[in-house]
Each structure stands twice: as C-alpha cells, then as structure tokens.
Amino acid sequence: MLVEELTQRESIVNTWNHLSDAYQPPLSTRLEDFESYVERIAQNGTTFVCKEGGYLAGGIAVYANDTASKTAFVTQLATMPGFRRKGIGTVLIARACDYSKAKGMTSIKLEVRKNNKRAMAFYKSKDFIFDGDNGDTVYLVRSLV
Ligand SMILES: CC(C)(COP(=O)(O)OP(=O)(O)OC[C@H]1O[C@@H](n2cnc3c(N)ncnc32)[C@H](O)[C@@H]1OP(=O)(O)O)[C@@H](O)C(=O)NCCC(=O)NCCS
C-alpha cells in the first residue's frame, strides 16, 4: 500500500473525479457545483491518495489552514468499493491527522450523514466523537493533542 500527497492540480482534480464514484450516489451528482468544490480542494486543501497494485484505492482531502481555530477539516474520505475493509481508510485518516498536527492543528473535524452507517462505524472506530447536529448530518471531532 502506497500513500502519497498529490501536489499537481490536474492529478487532484482527476483523483476526485474518480473517487466520486465511491459514493452512492456519486459525489459529482450530489454536490451542487462539484467542479468548483474540487478546484477549492486543489487550491486550498491537501489530498493524500492510497494506491494498491498501481490502482487508486482511496483518498482523503483535508484543510489544515485555519490557524485561528486550529481545527483541521476533512472534507472527503473515500475508499473504492473493491478495496474496503482492508485498512485503507485507517491509513488515510492517520495520515491526515499527522499532517494536520504538523501544521499546528489541535483537533480534526468532519461532517457525516447520519444515515451513512459505514462511515459512522468507521469514525467511531477512530475515536471521533459527536460535535454537533446539523439536521441530516452530524459533526464529529477528534483531538490531536
Ligand atoms: C467509510 C470508508 C471511508 C471506510 O473505508 P475503509 O477503507 O473500508 O476502512 P477501514 O478498512 O480502514 O476500516 C477501519 C474500521 O472501520 C470500521 N468500519 C469500516 N467499514 C465498516 C462497515 N461497513 N461496517 C462496520 N464497520 C466498518 C471497522 O471498525 C473497521 O475495522 P475492521 O475492518 O478491522 O473491522 C468507506 O466505507 C467509504 O469510502 N465509504 C463511501 C464514502 C463515504 O461514505 N465516505 C465518508 C464520507 S464522510
């Protein structure tokens, strides 16, 4: 399993277009302006990908630039269906946490749909705790200190 940070805009855009299909329904159909969303990730976020046998197996996009709150934000995390339950999500979230910590962040947060049982179970297993209700979604947070 190879984990790397993407630095080229084009590879970040291609990666998130590919990982869009890991979501049901695909992320590109779920977000209002997917193209701009991905551009924002490429401009201000950091993307790590995990490759298995040359294939893109998963990716995570994190913002670790809010120096006022010192709270990093995971905007996406996805493992392609054929690669799940092999520890890829675990490696990616660990990488995002290490990176955020190195950037001076003291906690890491994300938003997840309440009906996304897989993701809820995943984040629970990673010690994320409830940090607020937002209707169909909840915020989860984990300390980095
Ligand atoms: C959530 C997601 C990223 C997990 O990725 P993954 O690579 O399969 O995760 P891991 O293999 O590292 O799983 C780690 C632990 O999380 C928990 N977990 C993961 N998937 C689970 C599932 N379907 N049911 C129950 N627990 C689960 C387990 O405790 C698991 O450990 P175990 O396999 O030893 O039991 C993946 O299911 C996914 O991409 N889902 C679609 C996209 C999505 O919803 N992303 C989250 C948006 S907020």
Ligand as a Chemical Component Dictionary entry (heavy atoms), coordinates in Angstrom:
data_LIG
# 
_chem_comp.id                   LIG 
_chem_comp.type                 NON-POLYMER 
_chem_comp.pdbx_formal_charge   0 
_chem_comp.three_letter_code    LIG 
# 
loop_
_chem_comp_atom.comp_id 
_chem_comp_atom.atom_id 
_chem_comp_atom.alt_atom_id 
_chem_comp_atom.type_symbol 
_chem_comp_atom.charge 
_chem_comp_atom.model_Cartn_x 
_chem_comp_atom.model_Cartn_y 
_chem_comp_atom.model_Cartn_z 
_chem_comp_atom.pdbx_ordinal 
LIG C1  C1  C 0 -16.102 4.913  5.307  1  
LIG C2  C2  C 0 -14.961 4.367  4.423  2  
LIG C3  C3  C 0 -14.040 5.517  4.013  3  
LIG C4  C4  C 0 -14.151 3.317  5.256  4  
LIG O1  O1  O 0 -13.001 2.960  4.485  5  
LIG P1  P1  P 0 -12.260 1.540  4.631  6  
LIG O2  O2  O 0 -11.007 1.628  3.845  7  
LIG O3  O3  O 0 -13.185 0.440  4.275  8  
LIG O4  O4  O 0 -11.953 1.495  6.215  9  
LIG P2  P2  P 0 -11.007 0.510  7.049  10 
LIG O5  O5  O 0 -10.796 -0.771 6.302  11 
LIG O6  O6  O 0 -9.778  1.246  7.427  12 
LIG O7  O7  O 0 -11.916 0.233  8.332  13 
LIG C5  C5  C 0 -11.486 0.520  9.646  14 
LIG C6  C6  C 0 -12.568 0.173  10.643 15 
LIG O8  O8  O 0 -13.741 0.991  10.431 16 
LIG C7  C7  C 0 -14.915 0.231  10.739 17 
LIG N1  N1  N 0 -15.705 0.011  9.511  18 
LIG C8  C8  C 0 -15.357 0.316  8.241  19 
LIG N2  N2  N 0 -16.334 -0.026 7.370  20 
LIG C9  C9  C 0 -17.316 -0.568 8.112  21 
LIG C10 C10 C 0 -18.576 -1.137 7.788  22 
LIG N3  N3  N 0 -19.019 -1.226 6.507  23 
LIG N4  N4  N 0 -19.349 -1.602 8.805  24 
LIG C11 C11 C 0 -18.920 -1.547 10.090 25 
LIG N5  N5  N 0 -17.718 -1.027 10.453 26 
LIG C12 C12 C 0 -16.937 -0.541 9.481  27 
LIG C13 C13 C 0 -14.415 -1.122 11.271 28 
LIG O9  O9  O 0 -14.220 -0.971 12.666 29 
LIG C14 C14 C 0 -13.086 -1.242 10.546 30 
LIG O10 O10 O 0 -12.179 -2.131 11.171 31 
LIG P3  P3  P 0 -12.251 -3.720 10.827 32 
LIG O11 O11 O 0 -12.321 -3.860 9.334  33 
LIG O12 O12 O 0 -10.981 -4.253 11.429 34 
LIG O13 O13 O 0 -13.492 -4.231 11.500 35 
LIG C15 C15 C 0 -15.528 3.618  3.163  36 
LIG O14 O14 O 0 -16.548 2.740  3.553  37 
LIG C16 C16 C 0 -16.074 4.541  2.072  38 
LIG O15 O15 O 0 -15.334 5.039  1.232  39 
LIG N6  N6  N 0 -17.421 4.774  2.040  40 
LIG C17 C17 C 0 -18.035 5.581  0.968  41 
LIG C18 C18 C 0 -17.632 7.025  1.020  42 
LIG C19 C19 C 0 -18.023 7.657  2.346  43 
LIG O16 O16 O 0 -19.119 7.487  2.830  44 
LIG N7  N7  N 0 -17.070 8.422  2.920  45 
LIG C20 C20 C 0 -17.250 9.101  4.186  46 
LIG C21 C21 C 0 -17.818 10.454 3.943  47 
LIG S1  S1  S 0 -17.930 11.362 5.468  48 
# 
loop_
_chem_comp_bond.comp_id 
_chem_comp_bond.atom_id_1 
_chem_comp_bond.atom_id_2 
_chem_comp_bond.value_order 
_chem_comp_bond.pdbx_ordinal 
LIG C1  C2  SING 1  
LIG C2  C3  SING 2  
LIG C2  C4  SING 3  
LIG C2  C15 SING 4  
LIG C4  O1  SING 5  
LIG O1  P1  SING 6  
LIG P1  O2  DOUB 7  
LIG P1  O3  SING 8  
LIG P1  O4  SING 9  
LIG O4  P2  SING 10 
LIG P2  O5  DOUB 11 
LIG P2  O6  SING 12 
LIG P2  O7  SING 13 
LIG O7  C5  SING 14 
LIG C5  C6  SING 15 
LIG C6  O8  SING 16 
LIG C6  C14 SING 17 
LIG O8  C7  SING 18 
LIG C7  N1  SING 19 
LIG C7  C13 SING 20 
LIG N1  C8  SING 21 
LIG N1  C12 SING 22 
LIG C8  N2  DOUB 23 
LIG N2  C9  SING 24 
LIG C9  C10 SING 25 
LIG C9  C12 DOUB 26 
LIG C10 N3  SING 27 
LIG C10 N4  DOUB 28 
LIG N4  C11 SING 29 
LIG C11 N5  DOUB 30 
LIG N5  C12 SING 31 
LIG C13 O9  SING 32 
LIG C13 C14 SING 33 
LIG C14 O10 SING 34 
LIG O10 P3  SING 35 
LIG P3  O11 DOUB 36 
LIG P3  O12 SING 37 
LIG P3  O13 SING 38 
LIG C15 O14 SING 39 
LIG C15 C16 SING 40 
LIG C16 O15 DOUB 41 
LIG C16 N6  SING 42 
LIG N6  C17 SING 43 
LIG C17 C18 SING 44 
LIG C18 C19 SING 45 
LIG C19 O16 DOUB 46 
LIG C19 N7  SING 47 
LIG N7  C20 SING 48 
LIG C20 C21 SING 49 
LIG C21 S1  SING 50 
# 
